[in-house]
Amino acid sequence: MFTMFHWAIGALAVCLMSLYGTLPAWAQCDSSFQFYPPDARIYPTTADGPDTSHPIDPRIYTAQWHFETQSDSTTTHIIVDDFIGNGRRIWMHNWCRDKVWNWNKVTKQYFVEISNAGMSEMSRTSYMPIVAGDTIGFFRCIYWGSRSATEPRFRYVSDDVVSYSAELVRQTTGQRLALLDTFRISQNGASTPCFHARYPLASKVRYVIPSHITDTIHACIRINVHTNGASNDTFSRSDVFSTARVRLFLDNAYFENFMSTVNTENACGASPVNCGVTIANGTAGTINAMISSNTVALVKAYSQQGLPVAEAAITSWPSTKTLTTNSGLFMVCGLDDTGTIICTSMVMVP
C-alpha cells in the first residue's frame, strides 16, 4: 500500500497538470501571477486544441511552497498553500515561480543558497490588515517516506530532528502574535517515527483574531522550518503554481491510510499513563504542572532543541507550579531528588 501511496498522489498531480497544460510557465520572484481571477476562462487541452465546452474552475489553482529535507534514508515533505484572510487569498512574499531554493536542478544536488533561518524569514505572506473577528488560514500537509524500496513508507530514519511552525507576526515589531501550527519529527529506535503535531498531517488551519485586538493592525503568516542534529540538513523550497493540494490530500484514501498507519506507529503518541505529574495550559505562554507524587522533587520544561526553559522545585504535595515558556512545543519532565527523570510529557503552549 505504501509503495502505491506516493505514486498515486504523484500520478494524480501529473494528470491534473497535463490536463491543464495551457498554463503559462515562467520563473519570476514576487510574481503577480499567484492565482487566477475569478472570471478567468481556463480549458483543458486536447489534441485539437482547447476544449471550450468544458471550462475549468480557476479557483483550484494557487501558488504553493513545497519544503523538503533529505537524510540518507528518508525524505520529509511539508507543503503549504491556499493562504486566506476572510475568504480571500493572500499574496505570498518572495514567491518565485518554478524556482527551487537550495537545490541545483542540473546536478540534482543540494547546495546552500540560504540557511533554514533565512528561508524561514522570507517564507511569509504579504502583510494584511487584521482586527478582532477576522479569520485567517491556509492548507498544510506533511508526509515522509523511506528512500529504500524495501522499507515501508512510514519508517523514519534521520540524524536530525525536523520541525516546522506557522505563526502570525506583527509588522511593526516582528513579534509573534499567535502560534498557528507546529510539527516535530525524529527517529525513535531503528526506524520508528516519533512525532508531535497540533493538527492531522493534512489539515486546513484556521485562526480567528481574538477580541483584544480592537484596532486594525498589519500582520503576516510566516512559515518556519528547522533541523537540528548530527547532519543539520538544509531545507529546499520549491515555489510551485499548481492545483491546490487540499484537493489531492484531503479525503484521499491513500493519504488517509498513511495517516492512520503513522499514528499507530508513532512512538511519541499520547499515553494514558499517570506518573504523578499532570500538565495543562495556563495563561498564554505558560504551563501548569500539577504534582501528586511525592517522588517528584523538580519539574523542568525543555525546548524542542533540548534547552532548559523553566523549572520549579517541589516542596509539598500535592501542588501546582506555573512554568513560563512562551508559545511552542515543550517537553516537561518530572525529576526525583537525585536528578533522575522519572516522568515526561509533551505540551503545546498557545
Secondary structure, DSSP 4 states (H G I P E B T S, - for coil): -HHHHHHHHHHHHHHHHHHTTT------BT-S-SS--TT--B--EETTEE-TTS-B-GGGEEEEEEEEEE-SSEEEEEEEEEEEETTEE-PBTT-BTT-EETEETTTTEE--SS-HHHHHHH-BBPPEEE-TT-EEEEEEEEEEEESSTTS-TT----SEEEEEEEEEEETTT--EEEEEEEEEEEEETTTEEEEEESS-SEEEEEEEPPTT--S-EEEEEEEEEEEEESS-PPPEEEEEEEE-THHHHTT-HHHHHHHHHHHHH-TT-------SEEEEE-STTEEEEEE--TT--EEEEE-TTS-EEEEEE--SSSEEEEEE--SEEEEEEEE-TTS-EEEEEEEEE-
